[in-house]
Amino acid sequence: MDGLTQAFIDAFALLGGFDYRVAQIVWLSIQVSATAVLIGTLIGLPLGACLAVGRYSGKEIAGVLINGFMGLPPVVVGVVVYLALSRSGPFGSFGLLYTPQAMIIAQVVLVVPLMAAISRQTIEDAWRTYEEELTALRFSWWGMVKVLLHDCRFSLMVAVLAGLGRAMSEVGAVMIVGGNIDRFTRVMTTTIALETSKGDLPLSIALGIVLMSVILLINGAAFVLRTWVMRRFG
């Protein structure tokens, strides 16, 4: 039996036996990413809606900028957050560096532009459809934003799922600000990178299977939700 086959057998044994290390790493990954996406939802969706509603100078430039920030390199985000949270940084006194909280902050910075860009496009499409009606009803600008956010709530779930997918699969930023500390800041992506370099393939493969399963479930949920929304409201 070759080494790769044995590594896969050992990986499935870890998963089947509910290995404590695997469970701990997976649980921390879910906690960090879910918290980041929750915060990102509260910031990104209203931000995208605010950029979409109304007519103002610079609207196209704002759209270009928010779309550009979707491609922020994770390592650059990690360095920026690291500098902000380091002892000499503006938030160094809080002692957040190399903690799960620092990882959440880095993921929030990454997911907010993505969620804002998707929500901006979704809300802007709805705005074009209902602009005259909302204007005739004399809604305030903020009232229009709230109405469109509520009306597009199911479509906006795609933005939330997209943000969750990016957060779960991110490695560069969380490794820089989290430090990849065993049993404290070690998540699936950083553990896969570390254990592969150490030669612990069974653990890397086991976590890779879990991570791929989560990403596939997220993408499947996004597809089902998008299809359902198009059939119901399309």
VOBA-332062 format. One line per field, with one value per residue (C-alpha): x, y, z; residue in one letter. Coordinates in steps of 0.001 Angstrom, whole numbers, plus 500000, padded with zeros to 6 digits. Layout:
BEGIN
x <- [X | ...];
y <- [Y | ...];
z <- [Z | ...];
r <- [a | ...];
***
This chain:
BEGIN
x <- [500000 | 501537 | 501882 | 499172 | 496561 | 497493 | 497208 | 493652 | 492756 | 494138 | 492301 | 488944 | 489767 | 490250 | 486903 | 485081 | 486466 | 485512 | 489111 | 489314 | 491927 | 489844 | 486648 | 488356 | 489882 | 486645 | 484609 | 486991 | 486891 | 483093 | 483023 | 485481 | 483980 | 480342 | 481055 | 482917 | 480075 | 477466 | 479366 | 480007 | 476293 | 475412 | 477947 | 478136 | 474466 | 473395 | 476552 | 475763 | 472166 | 473230 | 475520 | 472732 | 469804 | 469435 | 471092 | 474303 | 477582 | 480274 | 477863 | 479684 | 483046 | 481731 | 480591 | 483989 | 485771 | 483613 | 484011 | 487758 | 487927 | 486359 | 489779 | 491731 | 494747 | 494322 | 498007 | 497798 | 494709 | 496577 | 499545 | 497296 | 495322 | 498565 | 500012 | 496782 | 496706 | 500433 | 501858 | 502878 | 499596 | 496539 | 494682 | 497666 | 496490 | 493569 | 495913 | 493986 | 496903 | 497248 | 493717 | 490548 | 489218 | 492047 | 491183 | 487547 | 488585 | 490719 | 487895 | 485417 | 487688 | 487772 | 484065 | 482518 | 483531 | 482339 | 478970 | 478584 | 479305 | 476791 | 474122 | 474749 | 474034 | 470972 | 469507 | 470340 | 468334 | 465376 | 465846 | 465508 | 462232 | 460661 | 462255 | 459190 | 456814 | 458922 | 459472 | 455719 | 455031 | 457497 | 459693 | 462806 | 466165 | 466749 | 463181 | 463837 | 467003 | 465114 | 462227 | 464558 | 466669 | 463535 | 462153 | 465422 | 466166 | 466056 | 468251 | 470711 | 471235 | 473447 | 475764 | 475837 | 476683 | 479365 | 480897 | 480827 | 482532 | 485341 | 485767 | 485942 | 488529 | 490823 | 494316 | 496800 | 495269 | 494241 | 497680 | 499356 | 497116 | 496266 | 499720 | 498400 | 498702 | 497824 | 494451 | 493897 | 494002 | 494514 | 491727 | 491250 | 493087 | 496110 | 496328 | 496260 | 499126 | 501178 | 500574 | 501267 | 504649 | 505318 | 504324 | 501208 | 499108 | 496263 | 495302 | 495686 | 493542 | 490881 | 490579 | 490672 | 487721 | 485756 | 486616 | 485685 | 482430 | 481562 | 482415 | 480366 | 477413 | 477635 | 477760 | 474927 | 472836 | 473554 | 472507 | 469298 | 468433 | 469126 | 466988 | 464150 | 464224 | 464181 | 461221 | 459246 | 459993 | 461476];
y <- [500000 | 503345 | 506281 | 508417 | 505669 | 505133 | 508891 | 508899 | 505848 | 507571 | 510781 | 509009 | 507261 | 510684 | 511850 | 508639 | 508627 | 512278 | 513120 | 515839 | 517884 | 517928 | 518819 | 521648 | 523163 | 522888 | 524433 | 527404 | 527904 | 528003 | 530358 | 532835 | 532823 | 532914 | 535865 | 537709 | 537137 | 538274 | 541531 | 541797 | 541402 | 544243 | 546492 | 545271 | 544926 | 548396 | 549882 | 548328 | 549509 | 553053 | 553138 | 551828 | 554062 | 557557 | 559694 | 561447 | 562485 | 559862 | 556918 | 555085 | 555758 | 554368 | 551239 | 550800 | 551261 | 548781 | 546235 | 546799 | 546175 | 542762 | 541631 | 542781 | 540440 | 538610 | 538967 | 542737 | 542857 | 540726 | 543111 | 546185 | 544628 | 543401 | 546928 | 548348 | 545817 | 545639 | 547289 | 550397 | 550522 | 552639 | 549686 | 547961 | 548755 | 546342 | 543340 | 541715 | 540527 | 536719 | 536130 | 534844 | 538416 | 539609 | 536881 | 537984 | 541582 | 540498 | 538404 | 541253 | 543524 | 540877 | 540028 | 543491 | 544698 | 541435 | 541561 | 545288 | 544866 | 542039 | 543855 | 547095 | 545366 | 543575 | 546717 | 548844 | 546518 | 546782 | 550565 | 550965 | 549037 | 550825 | 554284 | 556090 | 554328 | 555017 | 558607 | 559110 | 557742 | 560327 | 557898 | 559422 | 558268 | 556066 | 554800 | 553693 | 551902 | 550004 | 549085 | 547749 | 545825 | 544137 | 543507 | 541933 | 540013 | 536585 | 537642 | 539212 | 535843 | 535025 | 537847 | 536409 | 532925 | 534336 | 536124 | 532945 | 531035 | 533578 | 533719 | 529935 | 529514 | 532413 | 531616 | 534472 | 537194 | 534956 | 533354 | 536769 | 538217 | 534953 | 533418 | 529873 | 529050 | 525454 | 525080 | 528841 | 530412 | 527398 | 527102 | 524690 | 526622 | 527519 | 523992 | 522486 | 524754 | 523964 | 520219 | 519710 | 521399 | 519143 | 516024 | 515206 | 514384 | 512516 | 515583 | 517894 | 515633 | 515219 | 518982 | 519471 | 517099 | 518983 | 522373 | 521283 | 519819 | 523095 | 525166 | 522857 | 523067 | 526868 | 527031 | 524519 | 526568 | 529733 | 528012 | 526630 | 529980 | 531881 | 529437 | 529663 | 533482 | 533611 | 531232 | 533009 | 536629 | 536415];
z <- [500000 | 498965 | 501322 | 499697 | 499984 | 503626 | 504236 | 502897 | 505003 | 508113 | 507194 | 506982 | 510263 | 511893 | 510522 | 511377 | 514905 | 515475 | 516322 | 518992 | 517126 | 513978 | 515853 | 517752 | 514612 | 512634 | 515459 | 515790 | 512005 | 512046 | 515039 | 513513 | 510013 | 511184 | 513488 | 510730 | 508279 | 510817 | 511354 | 507616 | 506937 | 509305 | 507556 | 503956 | 503020 | 504221 | 502684 | 499309 | 499525 | 500400 | 497363 | 495112 | 496071 | 494679 | 492068 | 493087 | 491528 | 491828 | 491928 | 489146 | 490771 | 494079 | 492247 | 490622 | 493957 | 495856 | 493058 | 493121 | 496861 | 496252 | 495044 | 498103 | 498528 | 501847 | 502768 | 502306 | 504527 | 507050 | 507112 | 507471 | 510337 | 511914 | 511881 | 513315 | 516170 | 516912 | 520044 | 518109 | 516162 | 516975 | 518528 | 520129 | 523651 | 523247 | 522996 | 520164 | 518040 | 517832 | 519078 | 517399 | 517592 | 515345 | 512848 | 512881 | 512182 | 509225 | 507774 | 508221 | 506193 | 503463 | 503302 | 503634 | 500134 | 498571 | 500310 | 499655 | 495941 | 495532 | 497541 | 495621 | 492329 | 493692 | 495273 | 492249 | 489994 | 492375 | 492625 | 488861 | 488998 | 491978 | 491777 | 490435 | 492818 | 495906 | 494870 | 494319 | 497795 | 499135 | 501001 | 502533 | 501190 | 504252 | 504002 | 500438 | 501551 | 504268 | 501950 | 499254 | 501764 | 503064 | 499584 | 498376 | 501585 | 499939 | 497027 | 499458 | 501133 | 498152 | 499264 | 502785 | 501515 | 499221 | 502191 | 504247 | 501455 | 501249 | 505013 | 505396 | 502625 | 503629 | 504892 | 504404 | 506573 | 509475 | 509600 | 509843 | 512567 | 514351 | 514490 | 513915 | 517635 | 518497 | 520274 | 520231 | 516746 | 514503 | 511917 | 509011 | 506310 | 508434 | 509842 | 506352 | 505302 | 508413 | 508628 | 504920 | 505334 | 508372 | 506443 | 508505 | 505452 | 507218 | 509281 | 506272 | 504097 | 506808 | 507243 | 503480 | 503088 | 505745 | 504228 | 500697 | 502003 | 503731 | 500637 | 498399 | 500808 | 500809 | 497019 | 496754 | 499161 | 497155 | 493914 | 495414 | 496965 | 493750 | 491759 | 494280 | 494263 | 490446 | 490264 | 492962 | 492120 | 488636];
r <- [m | d | g | l | t | q | a | f | i | d | a | f | a | l | l | g | g | f | d | y | r | v | a | q | i | v | w | l | s | i | q | v | s | a | t | a | v | l | i | g | t | l | i | g | l | p | l | g | a | c | l | a | v | g | r | y | s | g | k | e | i | a | g | v | l | i | n | g | f | m | g | l | p | p | v | v | v | g | v | v | v | y | l | a | l | s | r | s | g | p | f | g | s | f | g | l | l | y | t | p | q | a | m | i | i | a | q | v | v | l | v | v | p | l | m | a | a | i | s | r | q | t | i | e | d | a | w | r | t | y | e | e | e | l | t | a | l | r | f | s | w | w | g | m | v | k | v | l | l | h | d | c | r | f | s | l | m | v | a | v | l | a | g | l | g | r | a | m | s | e | v | g | a | v | m | i | v | g | g | n | i | d | r | f | t | r | v | m | t | t | t | i | a | l | e | t | s | k | g | d | l | p | l | s | i | a | l | g | i | v | l | m | s | v | i | l | l | i | n | g | a | a | f | v | l | r | t | w | v | m | r | r | f | g];
***
